[in-house]
């Protein structure tokens, strides 16, 4: 079995499970640090593995395809060997990056034509080619090619886009079936539910994706500007349709509050650049709320970064020291803040898992949501 569902909360739809890959087990709920171009920005692989015990990281097909490129990736023996990472990797298909290049791409039935943001060179991502690239990268979990719709978008656009994503999925599935992994370990293909914020389209897409009986399923096209309550509504509707015995991955989400609420709706997997991106700019996530470490009130505060006393990394630094580094634009400040935030995110999902297994998740979650959303 690829996924063992071990426990479901009695008061919510939160689940605890285990994903089995050839690079190791992943205990869910799980947060995946984003290593877009073969690196989680500012964080060593050793720190990811040993200091905060990340069980899986995410790479991106679009960025890795452009640089360093697939010839070098093949020569290196895949991304695991290239970056010296021996745990699981998931690759985003590049659909979101193509979506973000709205001025530099054209979508057609054959795929997405786009110009490189690096040198302007022109490329075509077809569903088949995206599968081939991810085979070359060697990710344990690879994503089907999709179109991520903007928010807001009209109904007709969302419907046409959804059907295009479904047709592309069928082509991805054929290519995946007709090819083999390159580096001696299993790979799993996840399709992606689309449909924007229209309940009937989300239902239709979730039913189509569920019918494919893939090893896992993803929910895309959310966290792109829609209100949080709308995101939760779509997520709940989709989770009610996707198979219970398969992992559910909510792509690009999100804040600590978003993650806790989505776990309660039945989501198992998350990724987001927020911990590292916000950390580099001095925003720290803690068990008691959000800190802007640039604020002068932290200048003489020599207490640990997390007010609750948690240490999410091996070495604790004071607020005063971290503020000094961030204000001085020292690289170490961005590194410490990024590692702290990633450590907090991983602590949060592991605590969620513990409370799901103890069947106290609903009480703990309601309390934590109030804490993590406030600014200190």
Secondary structure, 3 states (H helix, E strand, C coil): CCEEEEEECCCCCCEEEEEEECCEEEEECEEEEECCCCCCCCCCHHHHHHHCCCCEEEEEHHHHHHCCCHHHHHHHCCHHHHHCCCCEEEEECCHHHHHHCCCCEEEECCEEEEECCCCCCEEEECHHHHHHHHHHHCCCEEECCCCCCCCCCCHHHHHHHHHHHHHHHHHHHHHHHHCCCCCCCCCEEEEEECCCCCHHHHHHHHHHHHHCCCCEEEECCCCCCCCHHHHHHHHHHHHCCCCCCCEEEECCCCCHHHHHHHHHCCCCEEECCHHHHHHHCCEEEECCEEEECCCHHHCCCCCECCCCCCCCCCCCCEHHHHHHHHHCCCHHHHHHHHHHHHHHHHHHHHHHHHHHHHCCHHHHHHHHHHHHCCEC
